Amino acid sequence: MPTIHANSSGVAFNANQSSHANARDASAAASGVNTASTSLTANLYNVGPGRGGGSVYRVDRIFIYFDTSGITSTPASATFSIQRTGTTPLGTFRFIKSTAFGGDGQTSLATSDFDALVGFSAGNTMDGNVTEYTDAGIEASAWASSNAYNTTAINLNSTALSDMASNDFFILAIVDQGFDYKNIDGAPTAISRLSHYQASFSGTTRDPKIDYVTAGYSNDVIGVASADIGEINAVATANVGELNGL
């Protein structure tokens, strides 16, 4: 099964806001972006009492870019994995198609990428409006152990599979489902977070990754798994429907 690792990832932070709308609907991340830290905590939604009264809101969004130029046919299936740190995740998350990183992965993550979610509009729910890369929310319980990848498979949907083959880039955002995605004010208190390793971690052992299954011929050939066979008689295995009539 081929694997691709993230080329870049980062978090856009919008903290210390006086309202749900100010934190969620901003066109830029007021608190900046971080792509350099090897691991960090994204407070995807956080609201609590302010020091002088009222509430203080924060919305963070995770953005991840993969180079998919080597994928030329639509995978049969694919799973996304991100490795958590020792801090326990909280909440439920959605995976959204993004135009961050310049839209094609060729520029650095910018504060203006905070709302770079395909179909997003300020003041409206994301449900039914954004382009999603999974068919359901992902529970925090998918990450059962510290310093490990999710133990529950995060299956990418048909839209994601098509984009992986059609484009040389694949960019997704991870957002909170309960309050950011649904556009629900969580006051007086609410917290959703995902502490994770970024693509900047040395090597690839903790990088976000996608494992995918190539379409086409899917059986062993003389004991060799099809995933390990690039072509048969100069024909790419993804384009081989059958072998010797089988």
C-alpha positions in Angstrom: 0.0 0.0 0.0 1.7 3.3 -1.1 2.0 6.1 1.4 2.5 9.8 1.0 3.6 12.1 3.8 2.6 15.7 4.2 4.9 18.2 2.6 3.8 21.0 4.9 1.3 21.6 7.7 0.4 24.4 10.1 -2.2 25.9 12.3 -3.9 29.3 11.9 -4.8 30.9 15.3 -7.5 33.4 16.0 -7.5 33.9 19.8 -8.6 36.5 22.3 -11.8 37.4 20.5 -14.9 38.9 22.2 -17.5 36.9 20.4 -18.1 33.7 18.6 -18.5 35.5 15.3 -15.3 37.4 15.7 -13.4 34.2 16.4 -15.0 32.0 13.7 -15.9 34.4 10.8 -12.6 36.3 10.6 -11.0 36.5 7.2 -7.5 36.3 8.7 -5.9 34.6 11.8 -5.3 37.5 14.2 -2.9 35.5 16.3 -0.7 34.2 13.4 0.2 30.9 12.0 2.7 28.2 13.0 4.3 25.8 10.6 7.7 25.5 12.3 6.9 23.7 15.6 7.3 20.0 15.4 4.2 19.5 17.6 1.6 21.8 18.9 -1.9 22.0 20.3 -4.7 23.4 18.0 -7.5 24.8 20.2 -10.0 24.3 17.4 -12.7 25.9 19.5 -12.4 27.4 23.0 -14.6 29.7 24.9 -14.5 30.7 28.6 -15.1 33.6 31.0 -13.1 36.7 30.4 -11.1 38.4 33.2 -13.2 41.5 33.1 -16.5 39.8 32.4 -18.0 38.4 29.2 -16.5 35.6 27.3 -13.2 35.1 25.4 -13.3 33.0 22.2 -10.6 31.2 20.2 -10.8 29.3 16.9 -7.8 27.5 15.5 -7.8 25.5 12.2 -5.2 22.9 11.0 -4.1 23.0 7.4 -2.1 20.1 5.7 -0.6 20.0 2.1 0.3 16.8 0.3 2.1 16.6 -3.1 0.0 14.2 -5.1 1.7 14.6 -8.5 2.7 11.0 -8.4 -0.9 9.8 -8.2 -2.3 9.6 -11.8 -5.4 7.4 -11.3 -8.1 7.6 -8.7 -7.2 5.4 -5.7 -9.6 2.6 -4.8 -9.5 3.8 -1.2 -7.4 6.0 1.1 -7.0 6.6 4.8 -5.6 9.8 6.5 -3.5 9.6 9.7 -2.2 12.3 12.0 -0.2 11.5 15.1 -1.3 13.0 18.5 1.0 14.1 21.3 0.6 13.2 24.9 -2.2 15.8 25.3 -5.6 14.1 25.0 -7.8 15.3 22.1 -11.2 16.6 22.8 -14.3 17.1 20.6 -15.3 15.9 17.1 -13.5 17.0 13.9 -14.4 17.6 10.2 -12.0 17.4 7.3 -12.6 20.1 4.7 -11.1 20.8 1.3 -8.9 23.9 1.5 -7.2 26.4 -0.8 -4.5 27.3 1.7 -0.8 27.3 0.8 -1.5 29.4 -2.2 -4.1 27.0 -3.4 -1.5 24.6 -4.9 0.9 24.1 -2.0 3.5 26.4 -3.6 3.5 29.2 -0.9 3.7 29.2 2.9 0.6 29.1 5.0 -0.6 32.7 5.6 -2.8 34.3 8.2 -5.2 35.0 5.3 -5.7 31.3 4.9 -7.8 31.1 8.0 -11.0 31.0 6.0 -9.5 29.1 3.0 -12.2 26.4 3.2 -14.0 25.6 -0.1 -17.6 26.6 0.3 -17.2 28.5 3.6 -19.0 31.8 4.1 -19.0 34.0 7.3 -22.1 33.7 9.4 -23.3 30.4 7.8 -23.0 26.8 8.9 -20.4 24.7 7.0 -22.8 21.7 7.1 -24.0 21.2 3.5 -21.9 24.2 2.2 -18.3 23.2 2.3 -16.6 20.5 0.3 -15.8 17.6 2.7 -13.1 15.0 2.5 -14.8 12.6 4.9 -18.4 11.5 5.1 -18.7 11.9 8.9 -17.1 13.6 11.8 -14.1 12.1 13.5 -14.3 11.6 17.2 -11.4 12.4 19.5 -11.5 8.8 20.6 -10.0 7.9 17.3 -6.7 8.7 19.0 -6.5 6.2 21.8 -2.8 6.4 22.7 -0.3 9.3 23.2 2.4 9.8 20.6 0.6 7.6 18.1 -1.4 7.8 14.9 -5.2 7.4 15.1 -6.2 3.9 15.8 -9.6 4.3 14.1 -9.3 4.6 10.3 -10.1 8.0 8.9 -11.4 7.1 5.5 -11.2 9.7 2.8 -14.4 9.9 0.6 -14.8 9.8 -3.2 -14.3 13.6 -3.5 -10.9 13.3 -1.8 -9.9 10.3 -4.0 -10.8 12.1 -7.1 -8.9 15.3 -6.1 -5.8 13.2 -5.3 -5.7 11.9 -8.9 -6.9 15.1 -10.6 -4.5 17.6 -9.0 -0.8 17.7 -8.2 -1.8 18.9 -4.7 -4.1 17.8 -2.0 -4.9 20.3 0.8 -7.2 19.7 3.7 -8.2 21.6 6.8 -9.2 20.1 10.1 -11.9 22.0 12.0 -14.0 21.6 15.1 -17.4 20.1 14.3 -19.5 21.0 17.4 -19.2 24.8 17.2 -17.0 26.0 14.3 -18.5 23.7 11.6 -22.0 24.0 12.9 -21.7 27.8 13.7 -23.0 27.3 17.2 -21.9 29.7 20.0 -20.4 27.5 22.8 -20.6 30.0 25.6 -20.3 29.9 28.5 -17.6 27.2 28.3 -16.5 24.8 25.5 -13.3 23.3 24.4 -12.2 21.3 21.3 -8.6 20.5 20.7 -6.2 18.3 18.8 -2.5 18.2 19.9 -0.5 16.7 17.0 2.8 16.4 15.3 3.4 18.5 12.2 5.2 17.9 8.9 8.2 19.8 10.3 9.0 16.9 12.6 12.4 15.5 11.6 12.0 12.6 9.2 8.6 11.2 8.4 7.9 8.9 11.3 5.4 11.3 12.9 4.3 13.3 9.8 0.6 13.4 8.8 0.2 10.8 6.1 -2.1 9.2 3.6 -2.1 5.5 2.8 -3.9 4.5 -0.4 -4.8 1.5 -2.5 -4.3 1.8 -6.2 -7.1 0.9 -8.5 -6.9 -1.9 -11.1 -5.3 -5.3 -10.7 -5.4 -6.2 -7.0 -4.1 -9.7 -6.5 -0.7 -11.2 -5.9 1.5 -12.1 -8.9 3.8 -15.0 -8.1 3.5 -14.2 -4.4 4.2 -10.5 -4.8 1.5 -8.1 -3.6 0.0 -5.9 -6.3 0.8 -2.8 -4.2 4.5 -3.6 -4.7 4.2 -4.0 -8.5 4.6 -0.8 -10.5 3.7 -2.3 -13.9 3.1 -5.6 -15.8 4.7 -5.9 -19.2 5.2 -2.1 -19.2 1.6 -1.5 -18.3 0.9 0.3 -15.0 -0.9 -2.0 -12.6 -3.6 0.7 -12.1 -4.5 0.2 -15.7 -4.6 -3.6 -15.6 -8.1 -5.0 -15.1 -7.2 -8.6 -15.3 -4.2 -10.9 -15.9 -4.4 -13.9 -18.3 -8.2 -13.6 -18.2 -8.4 -13.6 -14.3 
